[in-house]
Amino acid sequence: MAKRDYYDVLGIAKGASAEEIKKGYRTKAKELHPDRNADNPKAEAQFKEANEAYEVLKDADKKAAYDRYGHAAFEGGMGGGGGRPGGGFSGGGQGDFGSAFSDVFDDLFGDFMGGQQRGGGGRRAARGSDLRYNLRITLEEAFSGLQKTINVPASVSCDACKGSGAEGGAEPTSCPTCSGMGKVRAQQGFFTVERTCPTCSGLGQIIKNPCKSCQGAGRLEKDRSLNVNIPPGVETGTRIRLSGEGEAGMRGGPSGDLYIFLDVAEHELFQREGSSLFCRVPVSMAKAALGGSIEVPTIDGGRGRVQIPSGSQSGRQMRLRSKGMPALRGAGFGDMFIELAVETPVNLTARQKELLAEFEDLSENNNPETSSFFSNVKSFWDSMKG
């Protein structure tokens, strides 16, 4: 079977420019790649045919010979090495495929495996890592907000080399192994695989005379003191970001960020739920029965007065408006809730016991919940007998 014209194979016109040839091959490679045409038995042969055509037309000398003599220019083993039509991906032609395909590899897959476009530079400087700092504060501090000085152990830019990593601040030189790419390529079958350059660790540059202070890293380990502004209303889990206060970058790279995670300590008087505060206040049995006012603390250090209705039971709540926590995002304050805990007296004197016994005898109609409960118990027992 006669070979098809190479220009027809790539779908381009005769006399096409190098860029048009590359574009045509790129289109055909995408269209005919066997991985995309598992149900087309002819795709592999057509893919290799397009590879053979591109291998010839991308070379100026081979293209000139083909334009003049056609396929006859490569008879006798001078062909483009496209491999046998219909052949597998093993055996002859693997190296030629890798050569042709690598020319458009970046165009097809972009930054494959984290690599960069052909001809581009490697990573000139690595960004520093982000840091986390856990900060514990009191509920009072969360209420009012505060300025806090913290000591952060971190890497900072080396002053001796100004972060370059080279003695005297000299500029690093391009890595000879990867030519500044930061990546090296290796042929594995018909794949071209990129790996991080082992010489420069992916930076694309090497330092011939490392800085004596930082040994070429461009940064040093050092504790730093930072002032942190903590706004009112923060909660446990609130995160504060300090841009550029993390680890210094390698060899002059940008610094990472510092994230401060807040933990608000539990309080001995108040429990918090969002912007609301709860305070459990014990009251005497007599105060709960007779009613009256009590004085309670507030989170701002002040005092509030609450009126207890007569006959109050344990668990009853009263509200003090706007005496809770400030809203972190927005205006205003939450409320404070007073929860009563009616306390049974202990260590009674003989006279107190006598008075309570007398009170109990006179309290037949003063305990509605007790009366209701035992009435239900009697009904339950009667039903069980029936």
Secondary structure, DSSP 8 states (H G I E B T S, - for coil): -----HHHHHT--TT--HHHHHHHHHHHHHHH-GGG-TT-TTHHHHHHHHHHHHHHHTSHHHHHHHHHHGGGGGTTTTS-----TT--SSSTTHHHHHHHHHHTHHHHHSSGGG---TT----SSB----EEEEEEE-HHHHHH-EEEEEEEEEEEE-TTTTTS-BGGG---EE-TTTTTSSEEEEEETTEEEEEE-TTTTTSSEE-SSB-TTTTTSSEEEEEEEEEEEE-TT--TT-EEEETT-S---BTT-----EEEEEEE---SSEEEETTEEEEEEEEEHHHHHH-EEEEEE-TTS-EEEEEE-TT--TT-EEEETT-S-B-SSSSSB--EEEEEEEE---S--HHHHHHHHHHHHT-TTS-HHHHHHHHHHHHHHHHHH-
